[in-house]
Amino acid sequence: MTRKCLIEREKKRKYKVRVRNRCSRCGRPRGYMRRFDLCRICFRELAMEGKIPGVIKSSW
C-alpha cells in the first residue's frame, strides 16, 4: 500500500520538474531504467523469466 501511495503522489506533483521516476512494478526510485519503466531488480527478474521481448542474457 505504501508503494502504491508513493507512486500516485509522484504523478500528482505541483511542479513537473520535481517528478521522481519510479518503477511501475514495485515503486523503487533508484536504479530506474526509462526505456523499460522498471528498476534494475524487476528488470532482471522479468528478463530472466523471458517476459521482456528482445532481451537476452549476455556473456563474454
C-alpha positions as CSV (number, residue, x, y, z in Angstrom):
1,M,0.0,0.0,0.0
2,T,2.8,2.4,0.8
3,R,4.5,1.9,-2.5
4,K,1.2,2.5,-4.3
5,C,0.7,5.7,-2.4
6,L,4.2,7.0,-3.3
7,I,3.6,6.2,-7.0
8,E,0.3,8.1,-7.0
9,R,1.8,11.0,-5.2
10,E,4.6,11.3,-7.7
11,K,2.0,11.6,-10.5
12,K,0.2,14.5,-8.9
13,R,3.2,16.7,-8.2
14,K,2.7,20.5,-8.3
15,Y,5.8,21.0,-10.3
16,K,6.7,18.7,-13.2
17,V,10.4,19.2,-12.8
18,R,10.3,17.6,-9.3
19,V,8.8,14.3,-10.5
20,R,10.8,11.3,-9.5
21,N,10.9,8.3,-11.8
22,R,9.7,5.2,-10.1
23,C,9.5,1.5,-11.1
24,S,6.0,0.8,-12.4
25,R,6.1,-2.6,-10.8
26,C,7.4,-2.1,-7.2
27,G,7.8,1.7,-6.9
28,R,11.5,1.8,-6.3
29,P,13.0,5.2,-7.1
30,R,16.7,4.1,-7.6
31,G,18.2,2.0,-10.3
32,Y,15.4,3.1,-12.7
33,M,15.6,2.4,-16.4
34,R,13.5,4.7,-18.5
35,R,13.4,2.5,-21.6
36,F,11.6,-0.3,-19.7
37,D,9.9,1.8,-16.9
38,L,11.4,-0.7,-14.4
39,C,14.0,-0.7,-11.7
40,R,17.1,-2.9,-12.1
41,I,15.8,-5.6,-9.8
42,C,12.4,-6.0,-11.5
43,F,14.1,-5.7,-14.9
44,R,16.4,-8.6,-14.1
45,E,13.6,-10.8,-12.7
46,L,11.4,-10.3,-15.8
47,A,14.4,-10.7,-18.2
48,M,15.4,-14.0,-16.6
49,E,11.8,-15.2,-17.0
50,G,11.8,-14.2,-20.7
51,K,8.9,-11.7,-20.2
52,I,10.7,-8.8,-21.8
53,P,10.9,-9.2,-25.6
54,G,14.3,-8.7,-27.2
55,V,16.3,-9.0,-24.0
56,I,18.7,-11.9,-23.6
57,K,21.4,-12.7,-21.2
58,S,24.8,-11.9,-22.5
59,S,28.2,-13.4,-21.5
60,W,31.6,-12.5,-22.8
